[in-house]
Amino acid sequence: MTTIKWNQVRKFLEKMADDVHSFISPAAMQAEDDVVGTGESGDIVSKLDRVAEAYIKKYLIQNSPYRCAIIDEGTARLTPLHEHPQVVYVVDPIDGTRPALMKTPLYSMCAGAYAADDEPILGNVKAGIIHSMINERFSFERGHGVWRNGQPWKWSSKPAPGLADLRIHHDFAGGIGTLAMEYMAPFAPSYRKGFMVLNSCGIATVQLLTGGVDAFTQIGNRIRRTWPELDPIYQVFFGDLAGMHIWDLAATAPLLWEAGLLATRSDGTSLKQAKLNDQTRPLQGYDVVYAADVAIHNFVVGQLDRQEQRLLADRQATIDHALMVYDLAS
């Protein structure tokens, strides 16, 4: 039985991420990219996504230090690339398809890796990489630390900010925008110093690690779960897409854990049992809170919970308002 050297896997992922970045960046800035459909997750897929997925699969076949399989956004399935794979890579070639389509370099390539004979859950990811398109690269090896642009790196904590100074990155891809913003209303004072709405978990993670933001939320799946009466909006505008999927989490959450930051579901419960090889259809979506420290995390989770209870207190009014905004009221 082969013993996997995860330091070797991490270094391989760093090299792969550099090469993917060099391959994707010119194409993203020059090509006239278009949405070509949806993947099995229900998320949008562009021409550039398809090109990047094909490039990465070929790269893994030719260069992976161990026999491997892949789970990617395009197929949402475990796909062996060699016989008897030893390592499984969970890859999002372009985390932030929408920014990429808009020619805005606020997207990233993300990948996590776990042993093929381990239980396929998020807590078993052993190494990973985030490479942003603004040349910021973080990698990790479980139990051995984090590297920034190839150099060992440690998180430097700072005092938790007050509400007026909280800088928050919010992603509501696959969520009902008007309702998502109602959930975020308690954070209104933070608008003054920093409030970003951007569909890219990888970029949010890099922002957290570099001190650009204090917290990240994605509550699309929470909204769909809590407000089933609003399913007509999803059917018209979003289909099966709701929240984040495992390739959004496979590198980002374990990297934050390794650095000493927090990554949980949006109600504060653990993500470590999240399934990497999910065979259900439609796929389960995840709602999350990532935060720089416990105080910020607990504050954000608490505000989301309290605001949800306020909205539920007049459930029908909330539903009617959302349907009206999307012009689906009867």
C-alpha positions as CSV (number, residue, x, y, z in Angstrom):
1,M,0.0,0.0,0.0
2,T,1.5,3.4,-1.1
3,T,2.0,6.0,1.6
4,I,0.9,9.3,0.2
5,K,3.3,12.2,0.8
6,W,0.9,15.1,1.2
7,N,3.7,17.6,1.0
8,Q,4.4,16.3,-2.5
9,V,0.7,16.7,-3.4
10,R,0.7,20.2,-2.1
11,K,3.7,21.2,-4.1
12,F,2.2,19.5,-7.2
13,L,-1.0,21.5,-6.7
14,E,1.0,24.8,-6.4
15,K,2.7,24.0,-9.8
16,M,-0.6,23.0,-11.3
17,A,-2.3,26.2,-10.1
18,D,0.5,28.3,-11.6
19,D,0.1,26.6,-14.9
20,V,-3.7,26.8,-14.9
21,H,-3.4,30.5,-14.1
22,S,-1.0,31.0,-17.0
23,F,-3.4,29.1,-19.3
24,I,-6.7,30.7,-18.2
25,S,-5.7,34.4,-17.7
26,P,-5.1,35.3,-21.3
27,A,-8.1,33.4,-22.5
28,A,-10.4,35.0,-19.9
29,M,-9.3,38.5,-20.8
30,Q,-9.4,38.1,-24.6
31,A,-12.1,35.6,-25.5
32,E,-15.7,36.4,-26.0
33,D,-16.9,33.9,-23.4
34,D,-20.5,32.8,-23.1
35,V,-22.7,30.6,-20.9
36,V,-23.2,27.3,-22.6
37,G,-25.6,25.7,-20.0
38,T,-25.5,24.3,-16.5
39,G,-23.5,21.6,-14.9
40,E,-25.0,18.8,-12.9
41,S,-24.9,21.0,-9.8
42,G,-27.3,23.4,-11.6
43,D,-24.6,26.2,-11.6
44,I,-23.9,28.1,-14.8
45,V,-21.1,26.7,-17.1
46,S,-19.2,28.9,-19.6
47,K,-17.0,28.0,-22.5
48,L,-14.0,29.0,-20.4
49,D,-15.2,26.5,-17.7
50,R,-15.2,23.7,-20.2
51,V,-11.8,24.6,-21.6
52,A,-10.3,24.8,-18.1
53,E,-11.9,21.5,-17.0
54,A,-10.4,19.7,-20.0
55,Y,-7.0,21.3,-19.5
56,I,-6.9,20.2,-15.8
57,K,-8.0,16.6,-16.5
58,K,-5.3,16.3,-19.1
59,Y,-2.8,17.9,-16.7
60,L,-3.7,15.5,-13.9
61,I,-3.4,12.5,-16.1
62,Q,0.1,13.5,-17.2
63,N,1.5,15.0,-14.1
64,S,-0.2,13.9,-10.8
65,P,2.4,12.3,-8.5
66,Y,-0.2,9.6,-7.6
67,R,-2.8,7.7,-9.6
68,C,-5.9,9.9,-9.3
69,A,-9.5,10.6,-9.8
70,I,-11.3,14.0,-10.0
71,I,-14.6,15.5,-8.8
72,D,-15.3,18.8,-10.7
73,E,-18.0,21.3,-11.3
74,G,-18.7,20.1,-14.8
75,T,-19.7,16.5,-13.9
76,A,-20.2,16.6,-10.1
77,R,-19.2,13.0,-10.1
78,L,-16.1,11.0,-9.1
79,T,-14.3,10.4,-12.4
80,P,-11.2,8.1,-12.3
81,L,-8.3,9.4,-14.4
82,H,-6.1,6.4,-13.7
83,E,-6.9,2.8,-12.7
84,H,-7.0,2.2,-9.0
85,P,-6.7,5.9,-8.0
86,Q,-4.8,6.7,-4.8
87,V,-5.7,10.4,-4.5
88,V,-8.9,12.2,-5.4
89,Y,-8.8,15.9,-6.4
90,V,-11.9,18.1,-5.9
91,V,-11.5,20.9,-8.3
92,D,-13.2,24.2,-9.2
93,P,-11.3,25.4,-12.3
94,I,-12.9,28.8,-12.2
95,D,-14.4,29.7,-8.8
96,G,-16.3,32.8,-9.8
97,T,-17.7,32.2,-13.3
98,R,-19.7,35.4,-13.2
99,P,-16.7,37.7,-12.5
100,A,-14.8,35.8,-15.2
101,L,-17.6,36.4,-17.7
102,M,-17.5,40.1,-16.8
103,K,-13.7,40.2,-17.4
104,T,-13.2,41.0,-13.8
105,P,-10.2,39.1,-12.3
106,L,-11.9,38.4,-9.0
107,Y,-12.0,34.7,-9.4
108,S,-9.7,31.8,-8.6
109,M,-8.8,28.2,-9.2
110,C,-9.4,26.0,-6.2
111,A,-8.5,22.3,-5.5
112,G,-8.5,20.0,-2.5
113,A,-7.2,16.5,-2.3
114,Y,-8.0,13.5,-0.1
115,A,-6.9,9.8,-0.1
116,A,-9.1,7.6,-2.3
117,D,-9.4,5.0,0.5
118,D,-10.5,7.6,3.1
119,E,-14.2,8.4,3.8
120,P,-15.0,11.1,1.3
121,I,-15.9,13.9,3.7
122,L,-14.6,17.5,4.0
123,G,-12.8,16.7,7.3
124,N,-10.5,14.3,5.4
125,V,-9.1,16.7,2.9
126,K,-5.3,16.6,3.4
127,A,-4.0,19.3,1.1
128,G,-5.3,22.1,-1.1
129,I,-4.7,25.3,-3.1
130,I,-6.4,28.6,-3.9
131,H,-4.8,30.6,-6.7
132,S,-6.5,33.9,-7.4
133,M,-6.3,35.6,-10.7
134,I,-4.6,38.5,-9.0
135,N,-1.6,36.3,-8.3
136,E,-2.3,35.5,-4.7
137,R,-1.7,31.8,-3.9
138,F,-2.4,30.0,-0.7
139,S,-1.8,26.3,-0.1
140,F,-2.0,24.0,2.9
141,E,-1.0,20.6,4.1
142,R,-3.2,19.3,7.0
143,G,-1.3,19.4,10.3
144,H,1.7,21.1,8.7
145,G,0.6,24.6,8.0
146,V,-0.1,27.1,5.3
147,W,2.0,28.6,2.5
148,R,1.5,31.9,0.8
149,N,3.1,32.2,-2.7
150,G,5.3,29.3,-1.8
151,Q,6.5,30.6,1.6
152,P,5.5,29.3,5.0
153,W,2.9,31.7,6.4
154,K,0.9,32.1,9.7
155,W,-2.3,34.0,10.4
156,S,-1.9,37.2,12.5
157,S,-5.0,37.8,14.4
158,K,-6.3,41.3,15.4
159,P,-8.9,42.6,17.8
160,A,-12.5,41.9,16.6
161,P,-14.0,45.0,15.0
162,G,-17.2,46.6,16.1
163,L,-20.2,46.5,13.8
164,A,-19.4,49.8,12.2
165,D,-16.0,48.5,11.3
166,L,-16.9,45.0,10.2
167,R,-15.9,44.3,6.6
168,I,-18.1,41.5,5.2
169,H,-18.2,39.7,1.9
170,H,-21.6,38.3,1.0
171,D,-22.4,35.9,-1.8
172,F,-26.0,35.1,-2.7
173,A,-25.5,33.1,-5.9
174,G,-28.4,30.8,-6.1
175,G,-30.3,32.7,-3.5
176,I,-33.2,35.2,-3.7
177,G,-31.4,38.5,-3.8
178,T,-34.1,40.7,-2.2
179,L,-34.5,38.2,0.7
180,A,-30.8,37.7,1.1
181,M,-30.4,41.4,1.5
182,E,-33.1,41.5,4.2
183,Y,-31.0,38.9,6.1
184,M,-28.1,41.2,5.8
185,A,-29.9,44.3,7.0
186,P,-28.5,44.1,10.6
187,F,-25.1,44.6,9.1
188,A,-26.0,48.0,7.5
189,P,-23.5,50.0,9.6
190,S,-20.7,48.0,8.1
191,Y,-21.6,49.4,4.6
192,R,-19.6,52.5,5.5
193,K,-16.3,50.7,5.6
194,G,-16.7,47.5,3.7
195,F,-19.5,45.4,2.2
196,M,-19.0,43.3,-0.9
197,V,-21.4,41.2,-2.9
198,L,-19.4,38.9,-5.1
199,N,-19.9,35.3,-6.2
200,S,-16.5,33.8,-5.4
201,C,-15.8,31.7,-2.3
202,G,-12.1,31.4,-3.2
203,I,-11.6,35.2,-3.4
204,A,-13.5,35.6,-0.1
205,T,-11.1,33.1,1.5
206,V,-8.1,35.0,0.2
207,Q,-9.6,38.2,1.5
208,L,-10.0,36.7,4.9
209,L,-6.5,35.4,5.0
210,T,-5.0,38.7,3.9
211,G,-7.2,40.9,6.2
212,G,-9.3,42.4,3.5
213,V,-12.6,41.2,5.1
214,D,-13.6,39.9,8.5
215,A,-16.3,37.5,7.5
216,F,-17.9,35.8,4.5
217,T,-21.5,34.5,4.2
218,Q,-23.3,32.4,1.7
219,I,-26.9,31.7,2.6
220,G,-28.6,30.8,-0.7
221,N,-29.4,27.2,0.4
222,R,-30.6,28.4,3.8
223,I,-33.1,30.7,2.2
224,R,-34.4,27.9,-0.1
225,R,-34.6,25.5,2.9
226,T,-36.4,28.0,5.2
227,W,-38.8,29.5,2.6
228,P,-40.1,26.6,0.5
229,E,-43.1,28.8,-0.5
230,L,-40.6,30.8,-2.7
231,D,-39.7,27.8,-4.8
232,P,-41.5,29.4,-7.8
233,I,-38.7,32.0,-7.9
234,Y,-36.1,29.3,-8.0
235,Q,-37.9,27.4,-10.7
236,V,-38.1,30.4,-12.9
237,F,-34.7,31.9,-12.3
238,F,-32.3,29.5,-10.6
239,G,-33.4,25.9,-11.3
240,D,-31.6,23.4,-8.9
241,L,-28.9,25.9,-8.0
242,A,-29.0,26.9,-4.3
243,G,-25.9,27.8,-2.3
244,M,-22.5,26.3,-2.5
245,H,-21.3,22.9,-3.5
246,I,-18.4,20.7,-2.4
247,W,-15.9,22.0,-4.9
248,D,-16.5,25.5,-3.4
249,L,-15.6,24.1,0.0
250,A,-12.9,21.5,-0.6
251,A,-10.0,23.9,-0.6
252,T,-11.4,26.9,1.2
253,A,-12.8,25.5,4.4
254,P,-9.8,23.2,5.2
255,L,-7.4,26.0,4.4
256,L,-9.1,28.3,6.9
257,W,-9.1,25.5,9.5
258,E,-5.4,24.9,9.0
259,A,-4.8,28.7,9.4
260,G,-6.8,28.9,12.6
261,L,-9.8,30.7,11.2
262,L,-13.4,29.5,11.2
263,A,-15.6,27.9,8.5
264,T,-19.0,26.4,9.4
265,R,-22.5,26.2,8.2
266,S,-24.4,29.4,8.5
267,D,-26.1,28.2,11.8
268,G,-22.6,27.6,13.3
269,T,-22.6,23.8,13.0
270,S,-19.7,21.8,11.6
271,L,-18.9,21.3,7.9
272,K,-16.5,18.5,8.5
273,Q,-19.0,15.7,7.6
274,A,-20.0,17.4,4.3
275,K,-19.8,14.7,1.6
276,L,-17.2,15.1,-1.0
277,N,-18.6,12.5,-3.3
278,D,-22.3,13.3,-3.2
279,Q,-24.3,11.1,-5.4
280,T,-27.8,12.6,-4.8
281,R,-29.5,14.6,-7.5
282,P,-30.0,17.5,-7.2
283,L,-26.9,18.0,-5.2
284,Q,-27.0,19.3,-1.7
285,G,-26.1,22.9,-1.4
286,Y,-24.3,24.4,1.5
287,D,-24.8,27.7,3.4
288,V,-21.8,29.0,5.3
289,V,-20.2,31.5,7.5
290,Y,-16.4,32.0,7.3
291,A,-14.8,34.3,9.9
292,A,-11.5,35.6,11.1
293,D,-12.2,34.7,14.8
294,V,-14.7,33.2,17.2
295,A,-16.2,36.6,18.2
296,I,-16.8,37.7,14.7
297,H,-18.2,34.2,13.7
298,N,-20.6,34.1,16.7
299,F,-21.7,37.7,16.0
300,V,-22.5,37.0,12.3
301,V,-24.3,33.7,13.1
302,G,-26.3,35.4,15.8
303,Q,-27.3,38.3,13.6
304,L,-28.4,35.9,10.8
305,D,-30.5,33.8,13.3
306,R,-32.2,36.8,14.8
307,Q,-33.0,38.4,11.5
308,E,-34.5,35.2,10.2
309,Q,-36.7,35.0,13.2
310,R,-37.9,38.5,12.6
311,L,-38.7,37.7,9.0
312,L,-40.5,34.5,10.0
313,A,-42.6,36.3,12.5
314,D,-44.6,37.8,9.6
315,R,-43.9,34.9,7.2
316,Q,-46.7,35.7,4.7
317,A,-45.6,39.4,4.4
318,T,-42.1,38.3,3.6
319,I,-43.2,35.8,1.0
320,D,-45.6,38.3,-0.6
321,H,-42.9,40.9,-0.8
322,A,-40.4,38.5,-2.5
323,L,-42.9,37.3,-5.0
324,M,-43.9,40.9,-5.8
325,V,-40.3,42.0,-6.4
326,Y,-39.8,39.1,-8.8
327,D,-43.1,39.8,-10.4
328,L,-44.5,36.4,-9.6
329,A,-47.3,37.5,-7.2
330,S,-50.7,36.2,-8.0
